[in-house]
Amino acid sequence: MDLGIASRKAIVCASSRGLGKACARALAEAGCEVVINGRDAKTLDATAAELVKITGAKVIAVAADVSTPEGQKALLAACPQPDILINNNAGPPLRDFRVLTRAQMIEGVTANMIVAIELIQKVIDSMMARNFGRIVNITSGSVKAPIPGLDLSSGARAGLTAFLAGVARTVADKNVTINNILPGAFDTDRLRGTLSKAAESKGKSIAQIAADRIATIPARRFGDPAEFGAAAAFLCSAQAGYITGQNLLIDGGTFTGAF
């Protein structure tokens, strides 16, 4: 399918690896000019070179922490008027909620709620003026099914979801959409790190911990990041203009609710 977004300009946050990288690749394959972002310049540059080689698209690498005003300024200097924005940021690590400090809570809410809102504030009016905009926020399956220990991440991302639910309805008539994708267990560096820590704490092999986790997923496997990227690219497509304010859960059937 031709997604109808060739030559569109896209910003993909936290895209040097993992799900963000998969989104950047899918958009580049669709013909977009893509600005990718990460804090490790070496990894980011390698990703940019890889995407250019694979897709032939124009890829601009911006090494910056988008949680900071300076990082956001650098990102928007590279692409002042994006047609597409994919918000993504790593979540806080597993912690018992009892040990969370005020500073840690503020940091978590900033990273997983406030930063996305700030970036949307900066790009929404130009999208509306051009009568095209696609905003996708990568949140988490824990928004629908909270995971003990990830309470801060779940709460911040749920807050972002509720905040933008109203905003999405105010810009839909300008062909600007805002949607969220809620990933379950995808085969990324983050998941492998989590499995490794679990294996160490439980005295089991990583393979056994992975097998135990896969057994809880009806699809009986972890997700392929490319699948996630393809879903994000569709939500950014010309054909997805009638989809807004929605939460797309991609978790291999793990969440058992009907709605």
Sequence and secondary structure as in RCSB ss.txt:
>XXXX:A:sequence
MDLGIASRKAIVCASSRGLGKACARALAEAGCEVVINGRDAKTLDATAAELVKITGAKVIAVAADVSTPEGQKAL
LAACPQPDILINNNAGPPLRDFRVLTRAQMIEGVTANMIVAIELIQKVIDSMMARNFGRIVNITSGSVKAPIPGL
DLSSGARAGLTAFLAGVARTVADKNVTINNILPGAFDTDRLRGTLSKAAESKGKSIAQIAADRIATIPARRFGDP
AEFGAAAAFLCSAQAGYITGQNLLIDGGTFTGAF
>XXXX:A:secstr
   S TT EEEESS SSHHHHHHHHHHHHTT EEEEEES HHHHHHHHHHHHHHH   EEEEE  TTSHHHHHHH
HHH SS SEEEE         GGG  HHHHHHHHIIIIIHHHHHHHHHHHHHHHHT EEEEEE  GGGTS  TT 
HHHHHHHHHHHHHHHHHHHHHGGGTEEEEEEEE SBSSHHHHHHHHHHHHHHT  HHHHHHHHHTTSTTSS B H
HHHHHHHHHHTSGGGTT  S EEEESTT      
